[in-house]
Amino acid sequence: MSKRILLGLLITALLLFLGLPGFAQESTVKGNLAGVVLDSSGAVVQGATVTLAGPTGNRTAKTDVDGKFIFAALTPGVYGVKVEQSGFKAADVKGIEVATGRTSSLRMQLEPGAVSETVEVSATAVTVDTTSTATGANLNDAFYASVPVPRNVSGLFYVAPGVADSGQAGRANPSISGGSGLENLYVADGVNITDPAFGGLGIFTRTYGSVGTGINLSFIKEVQVKTGGFEPQYGQATGGVVQIVTKSGGQDFHGAVGFFGAPVSTEANTRHESPGHQI
């Protein structure tokens, strides 16, 4: 019997060991939402029911003895939070943005009253993650839908502060925080897609330079560009870290029709003048 128990423990340990890399990859492309629930006097509210509504369904948690709650490993997107506790009006807040690799913090305050009454709370989650020293920018689909950017995912990299053209490494491999274009780390949905030989995005060749990945913005949910202070697991990067998160499914059916055009008639004519000629 003892041998069977020992064998079972060894198999369990092996499965956990093999599953850790996958879990680590998954957690890098997720975000967290944490918060604290207080009453009108500022005292913490224990045991309150917190319901999270988002793209992949609903999740429920209870506040602890400090009135805190946390929802971990969330798909980046927009969420709503509803807090209920007997003796208080329910508090409901919507439009909370959860970003890749960050913990959004929310402060909820309950008012005395019947739990059947609901108070619509206008609050914005603090997306500054105090648990991380990394600096950079999170660029989601709502952002690139509002500003003119190239259709390829690499066009978003240059929007982040500290990112510039690297020159010889190609447009798909920018210089981040002063590093060369071949010193960055590129991760898509938790998988390292950096060229192992040259260090470029996707595929890099001596003849053609950066071939890139061909990922169109239509498939991108969010791009996170870390320009410095990133975590130890990214220690092999001496430039910056680029996290690419593709869109995932949800509970709602929806669709879109888009059109992209770049007619030659709208392009400006470049005038090439001989040296010394004044226009």
TAJO-V150955 format. One record per helix or strand. SS is the DSSP state (H for helix, E for strand). FROM is the first residue (numbers start at 1). TO is the last residue. If there is no record, write none. Layout:
<<SS,FROM,TO> <SS,FROM,TO>>
This chain:
<<H,2,28> <E,30,38> <E,44,44> <E,49,54> <E,57,62> <E,68,75> <E,77,84> <E,88,88> <E,90,98> <E,103,109> <E,112,112> <E,118,121> <E,126,126> <E,135,140> <H,141,144> <E,152,152> <H,154,157> <E,163,164> <E,175,176> <E,185,188> <E,191,192> <E,194,194> <E,201,205> <E,209,212> <E,216,216> <H,217,219> <E,220,228> <H,232,234> <E,241,246> <H,264,266>>
